C-alpha cells in the first residue's frame, strides 16, 4: 500500500526531476514470415507487425493520460532480419528494411529495431548480405535501426565481422553525410548483445523470446541526481544505498506501466529495463550524477569508480523491485545525449580513452561518439575490437555507436537535434592498426567461457 509521502515523492519525480518511461517496446517474432519469395516475405512482415502493434501507440498514450506518467517513446523490435531474409532467394535485402520502415510508420512508432545479424562465431551468407546492405538500408529508411553482434564470452570475437563493420560504419556515414551521418546513430555493434533490450538502436527480438512481448525501459538520471543532493558529504555506502532505494521506486513505476500495457495489448509482459538513459535536457544527465558524488568534471580520475558504484546500485535496486528486470539495466553514457558528457568532452576532460575505461563498468559502451570524418575504417574496427574484448572478458554487454563526421575535424560541433542531441567531434588515435585488423579469424573465447 502506498502512503501519502510515497505518492507525493513520485509526483515530484515526474514533475520536477525528469522521471519518465523512456520506451514501451513491443517485441515481435517474424520467423513465421520466412518465404522463398522476397516480396511475399516483405508483405508478411508488414502485415504481421501492423496487426500486432496496431494499438501500441494509442495504448501508450492512454496509459500516460490516465496515470500521469510521461511515456516518451513507443517502439517495436523484431527477430534479427538476417534469420528471416535468409529464407528468401534474393541478393538484395534492402526491401526488408523498407518493409520494416513502412510498418513502423503505419503503426506510428518512433523506431523499429531488428535489422540485425548475430555473427559472433561466423557469418552465414544471409548475415553477410544483410551487413553489406546496411549503408543503403539506413540511407533509404527513417525509422529502422540496425545492430550486429560480433562477439560473446562464449564464442570469442569474430574479427572478420569486426573488420567489415569498420567499413560499413564509414560507408553509412558517407551515404548519410547530407544528414550529418545520421545513419550511424541508428547502427550499433555489440558484444554479448541481449535478446530483450527495449532501447534503440540495439533492440531486437531474440529467438528465445515469445511470439510477442512487452518490454519497458525506464529512465531517471534526474531523480538519482536529486536524491544524492540530500546526502552531500556522506560516505559512499550512503550514496550507494540512496541510489539503490531510488532505483527501487523507479522500477516499481516501470513495472506498473509494463503490466498495464501488457494487459491492454493482450501481450505477455517481458522485462523492465532500468537504465539511466540521459537526454540533452538540463537535469537529465548521468555525468552530473557522477559530479554530484564529488568529481569536479566527468572524465577526471575517479570517474570509473563512481560509475561502477552507480551502475551496481541501480541493478541492486531494480532487482529488489521486480522479478523481471532485464535488458541492459544500468547507466548509459551516450556522449551527444548527455548534457554533462557534452560539457566534459568540450573542455577536453572526457576523452575516448577514458570512455573506453568507463565502459568496463557501465551498461553499454562507446555510445553516440562523434569522430573525425577522415578516420580510416581500420581504426573504427580496432575500436570495436577493443570494446568487444572488454565485454568478452568481463562477461558483460559492450557496444560501439560512433558517427564519423564526413568533411569535419575534431573540435567542431555536430547537432542531430531531439533525443540524439549534439556534441563535439572528439579526437581519436589515428595510428594505423590495419595489419592487426587484416589478420581476421577469430579472437578465442576466454577461460571464463568454460563453465559447463
C-alpha positions in Angstrom: 0.0 0.0 0.0 1.4 3.4 -1.0 1.4 6.1 1.6 0.9 9.8 1.0 4.6 10.5 1.2 5.5 8.0 -1.5 2.7 9.3 -3.8 3.9 12.9 -3.4 7.5 11.8 -3.9 6.6 10.1 -7.2 4.7 13.2 -8.4 7.8 15.3 -7.7 10.0 12.9 -9.6 7.7 13.2 -12.7 7.1 16.9 -12.5 10.5 18.2 -11.5 13.1 15.5 -11.9 12.6 14.2 -15.5 11.3 10.8 -14.4 9.7 9.1 -17.4 9.0 5.8 -19.1 11.6 6.2 -21.9 10.0 3.5 -24.0 7.3 0.8 -24.3 8.7 -1.6 -26.8 6.8 -4.5 -28.4 8.9 -7.4 -29.5 7.5 -9.4 -32.4 8.8 -12.7 -33.8 8.9 -12.7 -37.6 10.1 -16.3 -38.0 6.6 -17.2 -39.4 7.2 -14.6 -42.2 10.0 -16.6 -43.9 9.3 -17.2 -47.6 11.4 -18.2 -50.6 9.8 -15.2 -52.4 11.3 -12.0 -51.0 8.2 -9.9 -51.9 5.8 -12.3 -50.2 8.1 -12.3 -47.1 8.1 -8.5 -47.0 4.3 -8.4 -47.3 4.0 -10.9 -44.5 6.4 -8.8 -42.4 4.4 -5.7 -42.9 1.1 -7.4 -42.2 2.2 -9.1 -39.0 3.8 -6.0 -37.5 0.9 -3.8 -38.2 -1.6 -6.4 -36.9 0.3 -7.0 -33.6 1.3 -3.4 -33.0 -1.8 -1.7 -34.3 -2.8 -0.3 -30.9 0.7 0.1 -29.3 0.9 3.9 -29.7 -2.7 4.6 -28.6 -2.3 2.3 -25.6 0.9 4.1 -24.5 -0.9 7.5 -24.9 -3.9 6.2 -22.9 -1.8 5.0 -20.0 0.1 8.3 -20.0 -3.1 10.2 -19.8 -4.7 8.1 -17.2 -1.7 7.6 -14.9 0.0 10.9 -15.5 3.3 9.2 -16.3 5.2 10.5 -19.3 5.8 7.8 -21.9 8.4 9.3 -24.3 8.7 6.6 -27.0 6.7 3.7 -28.4 8.9 1.3 -30.3 9.0 -2.1 -32.0 11.7 -4.8 -32.1 11.7 -7.8 -34.4 13.6 -11.0 -35.0 17.1 -10.4 -36.4 16.3 -9.8 -40.0 19.2 -12.0 -41.4 17.3 -15.0 -39.9 14.1 -14.1 -41.8 15.5 -12.8 -45.0 17.9 -15.8 -45.3 15.0 -18.0 -46.4 14.4 -15.8 -49.5 16.0 -16.3 -52.8 17.4 -12.8 -53.3 20.7 -10.9 -53.2 19.0 -7.6 -52.2 17.9 -7.3 -48.6 17.1 -3.5 -48.7 13.4 -4.3 -49.4 13.2 -6.0 -46.0 14.4 -2.7 -44.3 11.8 -0.8 -46.4 9.1 -3.1 -45.2 10.1 -2.5 -41.6 10.1 1.2 -42.2 6.7 1.2 -43.8 5.2 -0.9 -41.0 6.7 1.4 -38.3 5.2 4.5 -40.0 1.8 2.8 -40.3 1.9 2.0 -36.5 3.1 5.5 -35.6 6.1 4.3 -33.5 9.3 6.2 -33.1 11.8 3.5 -34.2 11.8 -0.2 -35.2 14.9 -2.3 -34.3 16.0 -5.6 -35.6 17.7 -5.0 -39.0 20.3 -7.2 -37.3 22.6 -10.2 -37.5 24.2 -12.4 -34.9 27.7 -13.2 -36.2 29.8 -13.8 -33.0 31.1 -17.1 -34.3 30.8 -16.7 -38.0 28.8 -15.2 -40.8 26.3 -17.1 -42.9 25.6 -15.9 -46.5 22.4 -14.2 -45.2 24.4 -12.4 -42.4 26.9 -11.0 -44.9 24.2 -9.9 -47.3 22.4 -8.1 -44.6 25.6 -6.4 -43.2 26.6 -5.2 -46.7 23.1 -3.8 -47.3 23.2 -1.6 -44.1 24.5 1.6 -45.6 21.8 1.7 -48.3 19.1 0.4 -45.9 19.8 3.2 -43.3 20.1 5.8 -46.1 16.7 4.9 -47.5 14.7 4.4 -44.3 13.8 6.8 -41.5 12.8 4.7 -38.5 14.9 1.4 -39.0 17.7 0.7 -36.5 20.4 -1.9 -37.1 22.6 -3.9 -34.8 25.3 -6.5 -35.3 26.6 -8.8 -32.6 30.3 -9.6 -33.3 31.3 -11.3 -30.2 30.4 -13.1 -26.9 32.1 -14.5 -23.9 31.1 -18.0 -25.0 32.2 -17.7 -28.7 35.0 -15.1 -28.7 35.2 -12.3 -31.2 34.6 -12.7 -35.0 37.4 -10.4 -36.3 36.3 -10.8 -39.9 33.0 -9.2 -38.9 34.8 -6.6 -36.9 36.9 -5.7 -39.9 33.8 -5.5 -42.1 31.8 -3.3 -39.7 34.6 -0.7 -39.7 34.0 -0.3 -43.4 30.2 -0.4 -43.1 30.1 2.3 -40.5 32.3 4.6 -42.7 30.1 3.8 -45.7 26.9 4.5 -43.8 28.4 7.9 -42.7 29.2 8.8 -46.3 25.7 7.8 -47.6 24.0 9.9 -44.9 26.6 12.7 -44.9 23.9 15.2 -46.0 22.2 14.4 -42.6 25.4 14.7 -40.6 25.9 10.9 -40.7 22.6 10.2 -39.1 22.5 6.6 -40.3 25.4 5.8 -37.9 23.3 7.0 -35.0 20.9 4.1 -35.8 23.7 1.5 -36.1 25.4 -0.3 -33.1 27.9 -3.1 -32.9 27.7 -5.4 -29.9 29.5 -7.9 -27.9 27.2 -10.1 -25.7 24.0 -8.5 -27.1 20.9 -9.2 -25.0 17.7 -10.5 -26.5 15.2 -8.3 -24.6 16.7 -4.8 -24.9 13.9 -2.3 -25.3 16.3 0.6 -26.2 17.4 1.7 -29.6 19.4 1.4 -31.7 20.3 -2.0 -30.3 16.9 -3.6 -29.8 16.0 -6.9 -31.5 13.5 -9.7 -30.5 15.6 -12.7 -29.6 14.9 -16.2 -30.9 14.4 -17.4 -27.4 11.6 -14.9 -26.8 7.8 -15.5 -27.1 5.7 -14.8 -30.2 5.3 -11.2 -28.9 6.2 -9.4 -25.7 6.1 -6.1 -24.0 9.4 -4.7 -22.6 9.6 -1.3 -20.9 12.6 0.9 -20.5 12.5 3.4 -17.5 14.9 6.3 -17.1 15.6 8.6 -14.2 19.0 10.3 -14.1 17.4 13.5 -12.8 15.7 11.6 -9.9 19.0 10.0 -8.8 20.8 13.3 -9.1 18.1 15.0 -6.9 18.3 12.2 -4.3 22.1 12.5 -4.0 21.7 16.2 -3.1 20.3 15.1 0.2 23.4 13.1 1.2 26.2 15.6 0.5 29.4 14.7 2.3 28.1 11.3 3.4 30.2 8.1 3.0 29.9 6.3 -0.3 28.0 3.5 1.4 25.2 6.0 2.0 25.5 7.2 -1.6 25.1 3.6 -2.8 22.1 2.9 -0.6 20.4 6.2 -1.7 20.8 5.2 -5.4 19.5 1.7 -4.7 16.4 3.0 -2.9 15.7 5.5 -5.7 16.2 2.7 -8.4 13.7 0.6 -6.5 11.0 3.4 -6.7 11.6 4.0 -10.4 11.5 0.3 -11.2 8.2 -0.2 -9.4 6.7 2.5 -11.6 8.1 0.9 -14.7 6.6 -2.5 -13.7 3.2 -0.9 -13.2 3.2 0.6 -16.7 4.6 -2.6 -18.2 1.9 -4.8 -16.7 -0.8 -2.3 -17.6 0.4 -2.2 -21.2 0.7 -6.0 -21.3 -2.9 -6.4 -20.1 -4.4 -3.9 -22.5 -2.5 -5.2 -25.5 -3.1 -8.9 -24.6 0.7 -9.4 -24.8 2.9 -11.1 -22.3 5.0 -8.8 -20.0 8.7 -9.4 -20.6 11.1 -7.2 -18.6 11.6 -3.8 -17.1 14.9 -2.3 -18.2 16.0 0.2 -15.5 18.7 2.1 -17.5 19.7 5.6 -16.5 19.4 6.9 -20.1 20.2 10.6 -20.3 18.8 13.3 -22.6 20.4 16.6 -23.6 17.9 18.3 -21.3 19.4 20.1 -18.3 19.0 18.0 -15.2 18.7 14.7 -17.0 22.4 13.7 -17.1 24.4 10.7 -15.9 27.6 12.8 -15.9 26.0 15.2 -13.4 25.3 12.3 -11.1 28.9 11.4 -11.0 29.9 15.0 -10.4 27.3 15.2 -7.6 29.3 12.3 -6.0 32.3 14.7 -5.8 34.0 14.8 -9.1 34.9 18.2 -10.5 34.2 17.2 -14.1 33.1 13.8 -15.5 36.2 12.2 -17.0 38.7 13.1 -14.3 40.3 10.3 -12.2 37.7 8.7 -10.0 35.0 8.7 -12.8 35.3 5.0 -13.4 34.9 4.2 -9.7 31.9 6.5 -9.3 30.3 5.0 -12.4 30.9 1.4 -11.0 29.1 2.4 -7.8 26.2 3.9 -9.7 25.8 1.0 -12.1 25.9 -1.6 -9.3 23.4 0.3 -7.1 21.0 0.7 -9.9 21.0 -3.0 -10.7 20.5 -3.9 -7.0 17.6 -1.5 -6.5 15.9 -2.8 -9.7 16.2 -6.4 -8.7 14.6 -5.7 -5.3 11.7 -4.1 -7.1 10.9 -6.7 -9.8 11.4 -10.3 -10.6 11.7 -9.4 -14.3 14.5 -6.8 -14.6 16.3 -7.4 -17.8 17.7 -5.7 -20.9 20.8 -3.7 -20.0 19.7 -2.1 -16.7 22.4 0.2 -15.6 23.9 3.6 -16.6 24.2 4.7 -20.2 27.0 7.1 -21.2 26.0 8.4 -24.7 28.1 11.5 -25.2 25.9 13.5 -27.5 22.7 12.7 -25.5 24.0 13.8 -22.1 24.4 17.5 -21.1 27.2 16.7 -18.7 29.1 14.4 -21.1 28.9 17.1 -23.8 30.4 19.7 -21.4 33.1 17.3 -20.3 34.0 16.4 -23.9 34.1 20.1 -25.0 36.5 21.0 -22.2 38.7 18.1 -23.1 38.3 16.2 -19.7 36.4 13.3 -21.3 38.4 11.5 -23.9 37.7 8.4 -25.9 40.4 6.6 -23.9 38.6 7.5 -20.7 35.2 6.5 -22.1 36.7 3.1 -23.0 37.8 2.6 -19.4 34.3 3.6 -18.2 32.6 1.0 -20.4 34.2 -1.7 -18.4 31.8 -0.9 -15.5 28.7 0.7 -17.2 25.8 -0.7 -19.2 26.9 -0.4 -22.8 30.0 1.2 -24.4 31.3 3.9 -26.7 28.0 5.4 -27.4 27.0 8.3 -29.6 30.6 9.5 -30.0 31.3 11.7 -33.0 34.7 11.2 -34.6 36.6 13.0 -37.4 35.4 12.2 -40.9 38.9 11.2 -42.1 39.1 8.3 -39.6 40.0 5.2 -41.6 37.8 2.0 -41.3 40.6 0.1 -39.6 40.7 2.5 -36.7 36.9 2.1 -36.3 37.3 -1.7 -36.5 40.1 -1.6 -33.8 37.9 0.5 -31.5 35.1 -2.1 -32.0 37.6 -4.9 -31.2 38.8 -3.1 -28.0 35.2 -2.7 -26.8 34.3 -6.3 -27.7 37.3 -7.5 -25.8 36.2 -5.7 -22.6 32.7 -7.2 -23.0 34.0 -10.7 -23.7 36.5 -10.9 -20.9 34.1 -9.3 -18.3 31.0 -11.3 -19.4 29.0 -8.1 -20.0 27.4 -6.2 -22.9 29.6 -3.7 -24.6 28.9 -1.8 -27.8 30.1 0.8 -30.2 28.0 3.5 -31.8 30.2 6.1 -33.5 29.4 8.7 -36.1 32.3 9.7 -38.5 31.6 13.3 -39.4 32.4 13.4 -43.1 34.3 16.5 -44.0 34.6 17.7 -40.4 37.5 17.8 -38.0 38.0 17.3 -34.2 36.6 20.2 -32.2 33.7 21.1 -34.5 30.1 20.6 -33.3 27.5 18.3 -34.8 23.9 18.8 -33.9 21.4 16.0 -34.5 18.5 17.6 -32.6 15.9 15.9 -30.4 16.9 13.0 -28.1 20.1 12.3 -30.2 21.4 15.7 -29.1 24.6 17.3 -30.2 28.3 17.1 -29.3 31.9 17.9 -30.2 33.8 15.8 -32.7 36.2 14.0 -30.4 39.8 13.3 -31.4 40.7 9.7 -31.9 44.1 8.0 -32.1 44.8 7.8 -35.8 47.8 5.4 -35.7 47.1 2.6 -38.2 46.1 -0.8 -36.8 45.4 -2.3 -40.3 47.9 -5.1 -40.1 46.3 -6.3 -36.9 42.7 -6.0 -38.2 43.6 -7.6 -41.5 44.7 -10.8 -39.8 41.0 -11.7 -39.5 40.0 -15.0 -38.0 38.5 -15.4 -34.5 39.8 -14.0 -31.2 39.4 -17.0 -28.9 36.9 -17.0 -26.1 38.4 -16.6 -22.6 38.7 -19.2 -19.9 35.6 -18.0 -18.2 33.6 -19.3 -21.2 34.2 -22.8 -20.0 31.5 -23.0 -17.4 29.9 -26.4 -18.0 
